[in-house]
Amino acid sequence: MNERDFSVPEFKNYLSMMNSRGITSIKEMGFDDYYDFTEVLKELEEKEELTARVHFMSQPVSALMNLEYGQKMRNMLKDEFVRFSGFNQMTDGSISQLKGDMKQPYLCKNTCCAKNVNGKA
């Protein structure tokens, strides 16, 4: 994503392909600080080069949720075409670690999910 000479034309091609199928709004998922691609989105919006509305979320991967980053994105990207939608947390954990959310308890332990989701263990 940091290679603008590659990523910007590819993103524009992606938008063009989506537009050709009638799509005018997309949801994008980025990791952590979105590799600073938010700056590119803002520039494209200011140049009126976006052909679809972009709602993006940050999924914390290398660190915990960066609330300061989220606030900055919410304040910076609030125009018509680019918006920060918040954070995403994956809750489909690994079965081998008893963190997959099961309908019935695991055979080896009395739990349906050992992963802490919304304060529930």
FENPE-V799180 format. One record per residue. N is the residue number from 1. OMEGA is omega in whole degrees, 0 to 359 (999 if undefined). NEAR is the number of other C-alpha atoms within 8 Angstrom. Layout:
BEGIN
N:OMEGA:NEAR ; N:OMEGA:NEAR
END
This chain:
BEGIN
1:180:7 ; 2:179:7 ; 3:186:6 ; 4:181:7 ; 5:178:6 ; 6:190:7 ; 7:182:10 ; 8:177:9 ; 9:179:8 ; 10:178:8 ; 11:177:8 ; 12:176:9 ; 13:177:8 ; 14:179:8 ; 15:179:11 ; 16:178:9 ; 17:179:8 ; 18:178:10 ; 19:181:11 ; 20:178:7 ; 21:176:6 ; 22:182:6 ; 23:182:9 ; 24:179:9 ; 25:181:8 ; 26:174:9 ; 27:180:8 ; 28:177:8 ; 29:177:8 ; 30:180:11 ; 31:177:10 ; 32:182:13 ; 33:175:8 ; 34:178:9 ; 35:180:10 ; 36:178:9 ; 37:176:9 ; 38:176:8 ; 39:178:7 ; 40:179:9 ; 41:179:9 ; 42:179:10 ; 43:179:8 ; 44:178:10 ; 45:180:11 ; 46:179:7 ; 47:183:6 ; 48:180:6 ; 49:176:7 ; 50:180:10 ; 51:176:8 ; 52:173:11 ; 53:182:11 ; 54:173:11 ; 55:183:12 ; 56:179:13 ; 57:176:13 ; 58:175:13 ; 59:179:12 ; 60:180:13 ; 61:184:7 ; 62:179:5 ; 63:177:7 ; 64:178:6 ; 65:179:8 ; 66:184:9 ; 67:177:6 ; 68:177:6 ; 69:180:8 ; 70:179:11 ; 71:179:8 ; 72:180:8 ; 73:180:10 ; 74:179:11 ; 75:184:7 ; 76:187:6 ; 77:182:10 ; 78:178:9 ; 79:186:6 ; 80:190:6 ; 81:183:9 ; 82:179:14 ; 83:174:13 ; 84:184:12 ; 85:179:8 ; 86:184:8 ; 87:179:10 ; 88:175:8 ; 89:177:6 ; 90:181:5 ; 91:179:8 ; 92:185:7 ; 93:184:11 ; 94:178:8 ; 95:183:7 ; 96:178:5 ; 97:181:8 ; 98:183:12 ; 99:172:12 ; 100:183:14 ; 101:184:9 ; 102:177:8 ; 103:178:5 ; 104:183:6 ; 105:174:10 ; 106:180:10 ; 107:185:5 ; 108:182:4 ; 109:183:6 ; 110:177:7 ; 111:175:8 ; 112:178:12 ; 113:180:12 ; 114:180:10 ; 115:179:11 ; 116:178:8 ; 117:182:7 ; 118:176:4 ; 119:180:5 ; 120:178:6 ; 121:999:7
END
